[in-house]
Amino acid sequence: MTGRILSTSALVGPALGTLGARFPELRLAPFRSPAWTAALPEAEALVVLLSEPLTEADLAAAPRLRAIGTYSVGVNHLPLEACAARGITVVSTPGVLTEATADLALALLMAVTRRVAEGEALVRSGAWTGWAPEQLLGIGLAGKTCGILGSGPIGRAFARRVWALGMHPVFWDREGAGGQVDIGPVHAPRLPLAALLPASAVLSLHCPLTTHTRGLLDRRALEQLPPGAVLINTARGGILDEGAAMDLLDAGRLGGAGLDVYAGEPDLDSRWLRTPRTVLLPHLGSATVEAREAMARLLCDGLAAALNTPRC
C-alpha cells in the first residue's frame, strides 16, 4: 500500500496516528518550513489547517499529490480549480463541528448582550463596590428578531438556540426562493437581505466565504440594521467590512459585536482592541475535544479512501 502523507501539524486524538500506521510514511513538518518544502515532491496526501493557504505553485511542486485534507469546514484557502484539473481529492470536515460552533456563537451573543467580559473585568479589578441599579445594563433578547446569514447546518443549529431564548429567527435568502427553513421545532422564513437587515436586532453570520459573500456586509448593508443591533461572526472574516463595523460601534450606532473570526487572521486589525462593546475570541468555533477529534477522524478517513482509490 503506497501513500506518503505530509501533515503540517498533529491533530487532536489518535486518528492521524492510525492513518500513518496504514501507510508507509507520515511526516510532520510546519507549513512552508524547509522540511515541508523538501517533502512536497514525494507527498501523495497533504494535511493542512485553515490558516495555511495552498497555491497552484504548491501543487506544481507536488507531482504525486492525490489528496488534500483540510482540518476545517471551509476550503476557501485551497486552489480548488487547480485541484479539480489535476484530479486531486479535497477532503474537509463538515457536519461534525456544527453543535460546537453554534454553541460558541450563542456564547458570544450572551457575552455581548449581557456584558460578561466587562463584568468579569470589573470584579477582577477589585474596583467593584456592589450592586447598582444601572450597573452594566445589557440588552434583552426575548421577542426580538435574529437575522441569520446562511441556512446550512450551523445556521439552523444557531437558530434553534436563539428560538429557545424566545427570539424570532429569520434567514437570508440569497437565491430569492423564499419559503421556510425547517429548524426542528419551528419553520423560519427566508427573506432577501434588504428585508432581513432592518428587522434584525441580532445579525449572526453562518455562511461560507465565497465570491458571492465576500464583502457582503459592507457599510451600506450595516447601516440598514436597526440602531443598537448586535453582530455575531463565527463564519469568516472577509464577509464583514470590519472598518465599517468598527466605525458604527465607535459611533454607538451598533450595540455590540462578538467575533471569533477576522479578515487576514491571525493578523488582527489593532483597532478592534480599542473598539467598545466587543467580545473577541481566537477562532474557537470548533474548539471542543469532541468536535476536534471527530474532525480528525473524518479527515483521515477521507484521505485513506482517496489513497486507496486506484489512479485513473
Secondary structure, DSSP 4 states (H G I P E B T S, - for coil): ---EEEESS--SSSHHHHHHHHSSEEEE--TTSHHHHHHGGG-SEEEE-TT----HHHHHT-TT--EEEESSS--TTS-HHHHHHHT-EEE---STTHHHHHHHHHHHHHHHHTTHHHHHHHHHHT------TTTT-----TT-EEEEE--SHHHHHHHHHHHHTT-EEEEE-TT---SEEE-SSSEEEEE-HHHHHHH-SEEEE-S---TTTTT-B-HHHHTTSPTTEEEEE-S-GGGB-HHHHHHHHHTTSEEEEEES--TTTTS--GGGGG-SSEEE-SS-TT-SHHHHHHHHHHHHHHHHHHHHSPP-
